[in-house]
Every structure is written in structure tokens, then in C-alpha cells.
């Protein structure tokens, strides 16, 4: 296309386009004169960045016609002028970028959620409302759109905020006039998130299912299954109306069809409050083979590797500088907090290096206005500017399926542009430039007009009839400097400039007079004409013109090259895992080890071997005996005078469970899986390793008769949650009886009588379910499926129980249904019915000596374990507590004291017996050739109160060693101190400002990922009372130096129901 | 002379008759001198030998006559001699800052007398509400815990603590010292921000300031009252201020429970401002506060070693090694359980853990005997085995702090204590169930010989 032809066309079409207003169906007919409408436009003189990786075009011209880009060229090619008929915008000295795309503009959807949840075909769960669509949302307010323009956004995907399955979004062109609102993609992504903190109307905070993270994941899983099932039902009905049953009116499930169907699935955007939960969403997306993107929080760098190959939408969100203003505040800062603070700016760079497709969002920022400033920070921390631009243009365009129309400045694309004074993200020397204007589908929206004031910089101030002086006016910091004589410069601060006028108070010296003068001036013809009134009432005039001046600008802080270089390489620092205290640079590897001359407690038929050796290789035990030879390259440990035992096993743990140990909102929560919420970074694991523990049975709490599925893990500190589960362990589930489950008054069951009938009812349903054909007609039900597994003997019950009557009840119930209970947990009155437990074949996992904390444990006796053991029940002692789990050997010793067990038998209570109970005794629990090399080296007899753990080995890898621990702790403390000093060193002014802001906002945590209770959640008064009572009780604990999040024996998660607390 | 073990066997023989119905009857006063000989004696004394390998303890009329090696050259005429070869003798353990006697079943509100409602209640005294027939006393005794410093909880000034012997017919015979000192439950000094908080930082700050001001005002008011009352005895009596007389005028200790360094700092500043003698009760923040504690605090009651570190960055053994740090700093300290009174029986294990992490075993023992007595206001009579001290002691099968050691005999003021309990009753009952089924559990519940058995 030649230039002439374009120009000619422009003339012809332009004649129409320039004067005939665009007609739009949703713009009201003009009541008076038609507003001037834009025809074709030309943006002239800007430096154009056509695409993230493209060469900038200096002094360019961009032609816009009918809302699209018509041409991009060097202005020189067009003779430095726009073709005739084009409205020309002078953009000399400015930079033009493709309009930015906000991928996750999340808006309040509470009203829509309420309507959907109460509407026809609603899901039973009020937070499953995917039927909420763009049409249900309030249109964006012009102010909100203007605020986005200011950040450079011209397109946004709008997503609804409320619920778990929150609804569907749409991709909108951001025009402030609703009459021109255009949806590029009328229905875009499905938005799914964990939303436990926000209450749902009619279901007060904490009482609605799901109240826990595992419940939320279970509900996600069940809902996706339901959607598939419903699709099959709908299909069957369409194909065979004579035979198939009409499908249910399920608007929620209908809405999910485009996202789970096999053909061309729509995208699902998963949201989560932190990176661990985001990884959990990733697993759900994988499980259901969804096309997914993940909305992060800015802390994904803590697990960057796990986002390899994924699209992650991240905010440039950085924690505030840690508050070190008092020793107590400093004391509460962990390395986890401090490292997060230090490394958060490297998030984008690290994710990108890890292979993630990084897309930026301004969502979740404390102040959205900081967006571009923070992108600049991310760039200074090792991210490339072109990647940052791509993360806001081409990448989101592709993600949203708009890459044909958006993302670059190229002919044919929609004319979404952003014009910036300077550069979009700034650089080391300058802040991001102000956005002057944006074009949205060709419609220009002015954002921040060019300053009208004629003077900015060196100038000369001349008083009428008086002296003429060198001066300098700086608009940026509103100061006027005037040189009085060789020595003296007077600076006027707070020069108030309003468009083309100014007012200020002058020191008389400026005017060559005494006293102080009220001065004002107006920009006229490139200069400022001023008048001043003195305090004696006299007036005079003055003039400020551009001119030469030797006065320097207010000193601009020169970028500290060293600091900048340090920032740039921060993204190269290897990060430990777990990320916080006691984290490891590298997970330990299995070694070949010979432990010599030890007293070895085998927990096997061989009993205790004196002066014996243990040989370990490839993660397995090779030999236990005497005089074993060390293989080549083996580590040899002289354990003379020391003792070696199998790694200890805790058959009742609540360590490392994220987002609540109870899903107690339903009396049956069999669909919930602890395995979904294992936290491998919980410092509790490390502390327990330091006490010789190597295996834990992570159990759901005891707030309901049928709890959730358990998780049997090895304490593989230094590895992620995928490494924790013991493969091949028989699946289990927590049940609970007695006081805890009947505590929720008014919910069936309220009595021990009802507990029996409730459980039986659930099993009867499961039996019927299991007998149905497993074709498309049977709705997959994860709750019933789990119970059916118990009936089939594929899953065992670990049942919280205290009183003998309830124990007997469950035995009889299981007998009548034809399965065997795995273990009774706590089972403090087990000694009263030990013969029945033995006959049934269940195990018993008890506290050694706890009692009197509630009514049903008044009859507990410390001989319980020994009696059960003597009657023939496989018996263990457990912790139910992150504190007790660190010294299970001491618990075992109590079976010697109370009941006279032989020491070796007593130790079995925390080694081979719990292994048998968990059906993992073929792998762990004793020191025998072929078993996993899980062992502990003790400084003394492990049943002695004076014994310490010297080393703990899991799978032949050393996971704890006392000297190494001391060294690492010391190293960590040094790093912590260094970070604290850095935090303290931040300029006083900045610190004070930050403190003021902090006090204003009242309650931000340093780790931005921690969800705050949402003010919009309005619990009912009775619940408010409960929350206040809990708060008072927890405050009392804190007051005495306890952490309410730590589980104590007997709590079993019921007294401290957690609703999503993080580490 | 009887062998202690055979003594127990004969006691077992009697068990089915008298003991079968035992209701843990308080023991009568010591009638005859008793000699425990050939035992390993753990004196817990401040000076002199801490451990005597083959030693004796002779006591009469509730008071220790002699402690030493071998057997005394001369013995009282009607002395009852127990051969304790292979056994250990130690002072009875003292559970400090316990709530034993004030609560039975934690979750049954009707059994809970630990906390009076309101903020400032020094007038309430633990000894008033001790239930002599609590099932918790016998269980604690059976593990060697023979004395306690029982303290009310809650509010700001919780009340006054009482030193108790865990055996007696009524609160009056149980109380050793009714009014030992005032207990202050130090308020939080920093706002808490957690997932469960609903009160904002500002609101919390307001209540923090109010609490701290209330504590200052209260001491000032009490002091003013005491001064005025001395000059004008006709002024009306105020029970609350009268209750403060001990700590303000007589130098009684103020037990201040603290859960953080900030609380300790603020409590110490307060005590110093008002010339009070604080004993800090806590664990978290204590190590960091050692330099501050040394000149001002009377001592520290470590509220349990079986506690998690206060912060993630702390070493896993931070709470285990705190007693050793206090020892190194020469700050007087005792070890308590810091936990539920039902678990006071595990007090020696808290001490034992401190020994695994830095204390010597005899230092650890002293932390729950002599030093505990000193910080409970009964150090002049209790806490160590020395001539002239109360014969409040235990005989154990092994090292007194070891978990596997059993307590065979217990004496409080020379009285031979019943070591049976609700729990041994249940053990006996269900042993009988299995006996009827033809199963012998072969578990011997601890029993107590009648002092008459020769």
C-alpha cells in the first residue's frame, strides 16, 4: 500500500469519519448538539514500542481508524505529518506502548452470589455458584476504569470475587463511558478459589461447609466430578429421551460444562491465598486435566520449581519492611518472614527461570497505584523489562485468546494504546513515567495532561523596577530557588501550582524587600506574570522567564551502583527448602553407613543387641549384627556407649496440616483428605526429627463422627509434600466418638446413642452405593466411595474414643457390617474392654498417662497401655501433640513404670507396634535387613529421661544431627541478624512513614500471603460470642507464652478449630 | 528390720481387705522414729554432699534427725528400720505454680475454682478452696509430688498462692503456708495479630495501656491505704489492699506469670518501680531477659521444660536448656510443669529433661525440691534432706527423676502416705475382671505399708 493511496483513502473516508459521530446502539440519542467524535487519528512523534521484543521506533506515527490500528511507521516515512483528515495528537518526547491487559480484575460479586445461591437450579452449597456470569455483575465504575488507565491498562478480564466456584469472567475494553463498553470475550475464564475467610450470608463464618482447606479441595473435586456426571446425564437424555432419566435442573453444573468438557475446554483461573495452596490448586487442575492458570500472591518464588510449564498470574507484591521498632516485635520475626521480605522482589524473575509463563496483575496489591513502581522493582531484581512488558501485553493476550486483536501495536489490531511520559516501568534512575493518555478501541482517554505551567527548571526572576535574579523552579518538588547574592540562595518550599497559576509566600529578600510577601502568578505567553503583596500592604509585580541559571536542581539521589548490582543478583541466590528456619540448601541423600559398637534395640525378635553394628546402604538396612565390615566409602559412626533404635512412629499426629485439622461443619466428612493439605515446611517436623520421630500418622480432628482421610508420612524434612507420603500404606480415616462429636448442640448426633445410628446409616448408604453399577448413571460420591472402601477392607478406621461403652458400640457395629477397626485412638478406657478389642482385632493407640482434662477421661489410668498389651492388643503410645511428639521415647518408658513391661517391649509401643497398626511394618518399625533405614542414635538408654537424640536418619539419609543442627541454627541466626540490620538501616524517614501507614492500615502481616479475616464476613451475634470467647481464651494462652496453633494432647483439633491459619 | 520390697509384698497381701476399700485416708502423725538405711540418698542440700551412695535418713516426730553415710552409731530405742538397699531416697517433689486442689476436671466448669472473675483480686487465697478429697492429690503423691505451691489464675492480680502438703483432712491441715505471695498474671504488652484475632491493633493497644496503668495504680492505691491505715486505724478495712500488705510491707514475693520477653521487661520495670520482689513464672523470653532478671528478680519458676520453642528460629531445645542457662547466670530457679494439675506427676520428667540438656541430675532434682521450696516460701522447712528439716521424702526404685523409677514409699512430715489412688482402685477393679476371665495381668499396683508392719 503506497503512501499516496493511504492518504487518499484517508481523505475520502476521513471526510466521513471526521464529522459523522459514531452511532452506537447503547449510546442515548443526543439531547442537544452531538458531541464531537473522533474520526481517524494520528499519534505523531512518539517513540513507539510495537511489541515487547521489537525495536523501538523513534519519532513514529501511528494511524488509527475505526478503532483499529491502521498503520505504524516512522514519521519520516510520512513526511513528518499526518495524512489529511486525521486528528493529530502530538506525542513528541513521549513513548507509546501497546495498551496493557489486566488479567485478573476481581470485583465484588456478593449480591450476584447470593442471587445465584438462592436461585433456581442452585447447588446445595452456597459457595458453588459458577452460574454467576458477567451479566450478573455491576458494571465497572468510571472511576475504577480511570484508575486502571492511570496504570496503563486498556483491557481487563473481570472476575467475580465471592464463593469457591465463583463464576465466569469476561474480557472487557476499558472505556469509561458505559455506552461504549465492549466485551472482547463475553464469557472467559471460570474463577475458582479457596475462600474460607469470607462468610456467606445465611451461613456464618466458620459454620458453613467447607470451613477447612481440605474441605474446600474436597468440594472442588466433588464438583468437577459432578459436572462430568451431569454432562453425561444431559447427553444421555438428549440422545435417548425414551430411556434416560431427565437430568436435574443444575444451573451450577451446567455452567461448568465448557470447562470440564472434552472438546475445547475453557480456561479455569485458580486462586489461592499463598503459594502452597496454589500448588494444591495445580494438583486439582492436573487431576481433572483442566486448562488452567493460577492467580498467585507474590510468594510463588518460595516454590518456583513447581510452576514449571504453568501460567502464573502474579502481582508484584512485596511485604513491607519488617518492623524492628521494638525488641518484642523483632523477636517475633522469623527467618521465613525476613527471607520473604528480602526475596519477594525476585518472584517474577525466579518463576520465569523456573519455566513458568508469568503474567502480571495488579490484583491483591495493597495499593493498586503502586503497580508500575513495583514492576520496576521486580525488573531491578533480575527480571527483563521486555518480559515484564510481555507479561502485560502479548502473554495475557494469548492467555485470553485475544492475541489476534490485542497485545502489540500492529496494523489490524484493536487500537489499545498507552502514551507515557518517559518509560512505562522507569529504570534505575527514574520512576515509571506518568501515563498521559490511553486509547481504548481508538477512543482517547486523557489521563494526566501535560503540565500547562510554562516554567520548569532554570529561570530568571525580575522584579518590576528592581533586581533581576537567577532562579530555579522545580515542578516535581514544588520549590522555587532564588539566588540573592554570591553567598545566599533562598528556597521557597510549597509553591502551590494549579495548572497555569501559582501562589506562594516569598521571603522579602527574593523581591529585594523586607518582611514576607504573598505572591501569585499566571502563565502568560511562555512566562509568568506575578504580583506580590507585602505585609505592609504595598504591592509590586514581577516576572519569571526561562533563562540561564547556575542553581542546581534538588539533588537527585544517584543510584547506588553497588546496591543495584546486589539487587540484580538476588535472584541468583539459591533458596533453602523449607524456606524458613532450619531449611536446607539441599535435601540430604541416602548414604552407606556403618554404626558400630552400639546397643541396638531392634524392635524385632532379636531384642536388644549389645556391642552391635548396623549397616545401611541405598536407603535400606543391609545388616544388623556384630563385627560388620565397612564397605568402601561408607561413613562409619562409632556409637560405643550409645544406643540405636528404629525411627519412632507417632500413630496420632496433627503436625504439618494446613488450613484446619477439622472439617467439622458436617457430621460426615469422609471425602476430606489430609493428604491434600500436608505442609512439608512445618517447623514441627524438624523438631520432631530432633526427638527421633521418623513416621507420623496425620489425622483429621475429632469434631465429627466420621472425619477425614488420614495421611501416613515420613519426616523427609528438606523435601516437598510429594516426598512425604509412605507409598503402600493402607489408607485410613478418622472416626470419633464421645464428647467431642456431640458437642455441636442441635446437630445430629447429639448423644452417644445417635453416634451409633448415624455411623450405621452412613455405612448402609455406602453399601447401597457400592452395589450400584459403576457406569455413567451412578453419581460418583467421594464420601460414600470412602466408606465403601472401609466396607471392602481397603481402608481402615482410626477411631477417637474414650469410654468403654462407645468402644464396644463401634466393635459391634463393625462386626455386624463385616469389617475390622484399624485402631482405637486415645482409648483411655480400653483397659476395661481390652478382651473385646483383642477379640475384634483392632489396635489401640493411647496416651501414656493423660487424664482429667474432661469428663470422659476421669477413669483413665496409666496402666492402660500395659493391660491392653498383656491382653493381646497391638498397642502404641501416641502424641496428638507437636510437643509430645518430640519425646515419644519418654512416653514408652512409662509402660515400664506403669505395668512392668520389659524395656524392649515398651519401646515397641513407639516403633514396631504403631507400624503394625498402620500396616507399614513390612517397611519400618524395626531394625531388620531389607527394611527402610530409619534409625536413631541416642546418647543414652532411650527410655532414660537423660537420653538425647544425637542423630536421626530417614531412608538412610541423615535428617538430624545435633552438631550440624547447632551449626545451622547459628548460621541461620547470623542471616537473621543481617536481615534485621538491613531492615533497621532503611532511612529513618522512610521507616517513620511506613510506620504511620502501618498504623493507619492496622493489621497487615509481613507475609502478604496470610489471609486476613475479611470485614465483609459478618457472623451472627451468637457466633460473634463464640469467636470472642475463643479469642479471649487464645489471648490467655499467648499471655502465658503458648501458641494457640500448637496442638496439645487431647485437643485433637477440636478445641482449636483452625480456619486457615498459616505458618 | 524390714526390707522395703518385702514390706510392700506383705502390704499387697493385705490389699484385698483394707486396701480394697481404701479411700486414700490421710496418714496419722509419725509414732515411731524411722530409719531408711543402705539407700542412695539424694539430699538436694545447698551444701554438703548432694548424693550419698550408701546412706541413711533417720527421722522422728516428722523431723529429720540425721542424714549421712552408713548407719548412725546410736539409734533411738523403738526405731523402725527399713533396709532400702538398691533404692533411692529423695526429698518429696514440689509442684510450683500449680493449680492442683483448685480444679478437678478441666472441661467441667463446676469443678473449676482457679480463676475469680474480674481483674484485681489479691484478697482470694488458694488455700480457702482446696478440695482435700480431690482425686488429683493421690495421683500426684504416687509419683513423689508431696508438696505444691498452688496458685489462682486469671485476671491481672489473680489472688494469693498457698504452699500445700498434698495430704490432710481439710484445707487447714493441708496448708503449710496459707499466704505465700501475690500472683500477678501479667497482661500482654504487644498487640496480637493472628488469624483468630478480631480486635484491631489500636483497640488492643488501648486495653494494654489500661491494664498496665491499672497495675501501677493498684500498687499506689494499696500503698497509700497501708500508710493511711497505720495512721488512722479507724479507716474502713479494704480486703484487697490488706491482701497486698505482705508484698508491699513484708517483702513477700510477687509471682508474675509472663509469656514473652516484652511482658518480662515490663513486669520487671513495674516491680522495680514499686520496690516489689518478683519471681518470674514463665519460659518464653526468659533467656533473653537474664541480664535484666539478675539484679531485680528473686528468681524464676520455669513453667515446664516440655514446651515448644517460642519462635521458629529458636533451637529445638530452647525450652529444654533454659534451666541450665539460669544456672549459668546464677539466677535462683525452680522447675514447674507449667501444665494441667492432673499431670503434676510428670514434674520429675521436666527436671530430667533439663538434666539431659545441661543441668546435672542433682541440680535438676534441686530445681523441684530445695529451690522450689525456697521460691515457695517454705525453704526453711522443706526441700532438702538435712537434720532439722521436715521428713517429707520419697523412696524410689531408681534414680528419682527417671521415668521408669517407681515410688515405693512417701512420707510427709514423717507421716507414711497412702500411695493408692482412684487410678489404683480402677486398676485393681479391672485386674479382677481379667482374673475372673482367667487372665493374670501380673501388674502390681503401688501400695503403702501400714506403719505398723514390722
Interface residues (C-beta under 8 A of the other chain):
Chain A: X326 X327 X328 X329 X331 X332 X334 X335 X336 X580 X581 X582 X683 X686 X687 X690 X691 X739 X831 X832 X834 X835 X849 X850 X851 X852 X853 X854 X855 X858 X859 X860 X861 X862 X863 X866 X867 X870 X871 X882 X883 X884 X886 X887 X890 X893 X894 X896 X897 X899 X900 X903 X939 X943 X944 X945 X946 X947 X948 X965 X966 X969 X972 X973 X976 X999 X1002 X1003 X1005 X1010 X1011 X1013 X1027 X1028 X1030 X1031 X1034 X1035 X1036 X1038 X1039 X1040 X1041 X1042 X1043 X1044 X1045 X1046 X1058 X1059 X1060 X1061 X1062 X1063
Chain B: X104 X105 X106 X107 X108 X135 X136 X139 X154 X185 X186 X187 X188 X189 X190 X192 X193 X194 X195 X196 X197 X198 X199 X200 X201 X202 X257 X258 X259 X260 X261 X262 X263 X265 X282 X283 X284 X285 X288 X303 X306 X307 X308 X309 X310 X311 X312 X313 X315 X316 X317 X340 X341 X342 X343 X345 X346 X348 X349 X352 X353 X355 X356 X357 X361 X401 X402 X403 X404 X405 X406 X422 X423 X426 X427 X430 X433 X434 X437 X439 X441 X442 X443 X444 X445
